[in-house]
Amino acid sequence: MRFTPPDFQWVRLFSGEEGKLTQRGRMCHFEVPK
């Protein structure tokens, strides 16, 4: 699966937790709040 997320997008993990997917340049960083 390939997609182009905006500057920041909230996504729900299959585990049921929410993660913040941020796109910086050509690399994407996925953060999971604890």
N, C-alpha and C positions, 0 to 999 in steps of 0.2 A: 504493500500500500504506500502510495506517495501523495503527499499533500503539501500545500504551502500555507502555513498558519500566519496570521497577522503578527504585529509586534509582540502581542501577548495574547494567549488564549487559554481559558480554563478548560481542562479536560478531565474526564472521570476515568479513573483506572478500573480495570476489570476487578480489582480487589475491592473496589467500592470506595477507594479514597480519591480525593481530588488533587490534581497536580497542576502546576503552573508551567506551561510550555512557552518559553520565550525564544524569539529568533534574533540572534545577534550576527549580523553580516550573513555569512554562508553557513554558519554553524548554529545548531539548535541546542538550547540548554533546558533540561527538564528538572524542575524542582518539586520536591514533595514536602509540604509543610508537616512539621512534627508536632 
